[in-house]
């Protein structure tokens, strides 16, 4: 084995583990990063509240319930800009916070219902005017335990795991088919090896030609001798 081949094998041996470490670390850290990402996004949810304590309660509620629009994401992470469920519910929650209701009580009421006490709330009145009787009924009776944030956290974690595993498989397949380092030989060494290969090929060709000529000449001499023998007889 030449020095160039040994160098290439050493680089490949030490680089392949590093290529695999990234996807593996992402797979292990993804479930731990997902909850913290949701918390950071919760801080960016728009609210009309101004007092820091009220904003803290709003963020806690938004980060503790599942949006019921069908995305199955935490309310603070809902990807829909004009969410038909999240927008009115956030405004309704803001009104309850202004009245002094705490985060735990709001979450409990979203699960078990607020009753008909808030039928005169501006948000509820607007929902009735828009024909959203289904959402009004959910506010009155509650959404059930499925609205709790702990019931759907596995969905973003599963998506992260799928993307990481797919990327890992693609990387392995790619590097098996292709040498990522190419030819590491210096240009002079490559030219010298090509020259030596060409010289050896020419030498071998000349040698074969000489052997063929000698065999041919030998056959000719044998034929000529036989003719002379026939003439003598």
C-alpha positions in Angstrom: 0.0 0.0 0.0 1.4 3.4 -1.0 1.7 6.4 1.3 -1.1 8.1 -0.5 -3.5 5.2 0.0 -2.6 5.0 3.7 -3.2 8.7 4.1 -6.6 8.5 2.4 -7.6 5.5 4.5 -6.6 7.4 7.7 -8.6 10.5 6.8 -11.6 8.4 5.9 -11.4 6.5 9.1 -11.3 9.6 11.3 -13.8 11.7 9.3 -16.7 9.2 9.0 -17.4 9.2 12.7 -17.5 13.0 12.7 -19.9 13.0 9.8 -22.3 10.8 11.8 -21.9 12.6 15.2 -24.0 15.6 14.0 -27.2 13.7 13.1 -26.9 11.4 16.1 -26.5 14.4 18.5 -29.5 16.1 16.9 -31.6 12.9 17.3 -30.7 12.8 21.0 -31.1 16.5 21.7 -34.2 17.0 19.6 -36.7 16.0 22.3 -34.9 18.1 24.9 -34.7 21.2 22.6 -38.4 21.0 21.5 -39.9 22.1 24.8 -37.5 25.0 25.2 -38.2 26.1 21.6 -41.9 26.2 22.4 -41.2 28.4 25.4 -39.2 30.9 23.4 -41.9 31.1 20.7 -44.4 31.7 23.5 -42.7 35.0 24.3 -43.3 36.2 20.8 -47.1 35.6 20.8 -48.9 38.8 20.2 -51.0 40.1 23.2 -52.8 43.3 24.0 -51.8 43.0 27.7 -49.2 45.5 29.0 -48.4 44.5 32.6 -45.5 42.0 32.9 -47.4 39.8 35.3 -50.4 39.6 33.0 -48.1 38.8 30.1 -46.5 36.0 32.1 -49.9 34.5 32.8 -50.9 34.8 29.1 -47.6 33.1 28.0 -48.1 30.3 30.5 -51.6 29.6 29.3 -50.6 29.8 25.6 -47.8 27.3 26.3 -49.9 24.9 28.2 -52.9 24.2 25.8 -53.2 22.6 22.4 -54.5 24.7 19.6 -57.8 23.2 18.4 -57.6 24.4 14.8 -56.3 21.0 13.7 -52.6 21.6 13.7 -52.1 19.8 17.1 -49.4 22.2 18.1 -49.1 24.1 21.3 -51.2 27.3 21.1 -48.1 29.5 21.3 -46.6 27.6 18.4 -49.6 27.4 16.0 -48.3 28.0 12.5 -51.6 29.5 11.2 -51.4 33.3 10.9 -55.2 33.7 10.9 -56.0 30.8 13.2 -59.8 30.6 13.5 -59.6 29.0 17.0 -56.4 30.6 18.5 -57.2 34.3 17.8 -60.6 34.5 19.5 -59.5 32.2 22.4 -56.4 34.4 23.0 -58.6 37.5 23.2 -61.0 35.7 25.5 -58.1 34.6 27.8 -56.9 38.2 27.9 -60.2 39.3 29.2 -60.1 36.7 31.9 -56.6 37.7 32.9 -57.7 41.4 33.2 -60.4 40.2 35.6 -57.7 38.6 37.8 -58.1 35.0 36.8 -54.8 33.0 37.1 -53.2 30.7 34.6 -54.1 27.4 36.3 -57.8 28.4 36.6 -57.9 29.5 33.0 -56.4 26.2 31.8 -58.8 24.3 34.0 -61.8 26.2 32.6 -60.7 25.7 29.0 -60.7 21.9 29.8 -64.0 21.8 31.9 -65.8 24.9 30.6 -66.5 28.5 31.7 -70.2 28.0 31.9 -72.7 30.6 30.7 -71.3 33.3 32.9 -69.4 35.0 30.1 -72.1 35.0 27.4 -71.9 38.8 27.4 -68.2 38.8 26.8 -67.4 40.8 23.6 -65.4 37.9 22.1 -68.3 35.5 22.7 -70.8 38.0 21.2 -68.7 38.4 18.1 -68.4 34.6 17.7 -72.2 34.3 17.9 -72.6 37.0 15.3 -70.2 35.1 13.0 -72.1 31.9 13.4 -69.4 30.2 15.4 -71.8 28.4 17.8 -69.5 25.4 17.9 -66.7 27.4 19.5 -69.1 29.2 21.8 -70.3 25.8 23.0 -66.8 24.6 23.7 -66.1 27.7 25.7 -69.2 27.0 27.8 -68.8 23.2 28.2 -65.0 22.9 27.8 -62.7 21.1 25.4 -61.9 18.1 27.5 -58.5 16.7 28.5 -57.3 16.7 24.9 -56.6 20.5 25.2 -53.9 19.9 27.8 -50.4 20.6 26.4 -49.0 17.3 27.5 -51.2 15.3 25.3 -49.7 16.3 21.9 -46.0 17.1 22.6 -45.0 13.9 20.9 -46.0 15.2 17.4 -43.2 17.8 17.0 -40.7 15.4 18.6 -41.8 12.7 16.1 -41.3 15.1 13.2 -37.8 16.0 14.4 -36.9 12.4 14.7 -38.1 11.6 11.2 -36.2 14.4 9.6 -33.0 13.5 11.5 -33.2 9.8 10.6 -33.9 10.6 6.9 -30.9 13.0 6.8 -28.7 10.4 8.4 -29.7 7.7 5.9 -29.1 10.0 3.0 -25.7 11.0 4.3 -24.6 7.3 4.7 -25.9 6.4 1.2 -24.1 9.4 -0.3 -20.7 8.8 1.3 -20.8 5.1 0.5 -21.0 5.9 -3.2 -18.6 8.8 -3.4 -15.1 9.3 -2.0 -15.4 12.7 -0.2 -11.6 13.2 -0.3 -10.9 12.6 -4.0 -7.4 11.9 -5.1 -5.0 13.2 -2.5 -1.9 12.5 -4.5 0.3 15.5 -5.4 0.2 16.5 -9.1 3.9 15.5 -9.6 3.3 12.0 -8.2 0.3 11.6 -10.5 2.3 12.6 -13.6 5.2 10.4 -12.6 2.9 7.4 -12.2 1.3 8.0 -15.6 4.7 8.3 -17.2 5.9 5.1 -15.6 2.8 3.3 -16.7 3.2 4.5 -20.2 6.9 3.5 -20.3 6.2 0.1 -19.0 3.4 -0.4 -21.5 5.7 0.6 -24.4 8.5 -1.7 -23.1 6.1 -4.6 -22.8 4.8 -3.9 -26.4 8.3 -3.8 -27.8 9.2 -7.0 -26.1 6.1 -8.8 -27.4 6.9 -7.5 -30.9 10.4 -8.8 -30.8 9.3 -12.2 -29.6 6.7 -12.4 -32.4 9.3 -11.5 -35.0 11.8 -14.1 -33.7 9.1 -16.8 -33.8 8.2 -15.8 -37.3 11.8 -15.8 -38.5 12.3 -19.2 -36.9 9.4 -20.6 -38.8 10.7 -19.2 -42.0 14.1 -20.7 -41.5 12.5 -24.2 -40.9 10.5 -23.9 -44.1 13.6 -23.0 -46.1 15.6 -25.9 -44.7 12.9 -28.4 -45.7 12.9 -27.1 -49.2 16.7 -27.6 -49.5 16.4 -31.1 -48.3 13.9 -32.0 -51.0 16.1 -30.5 -53.6 19.1 -32.6 -52.5 17.1 -35.7 -52.9 
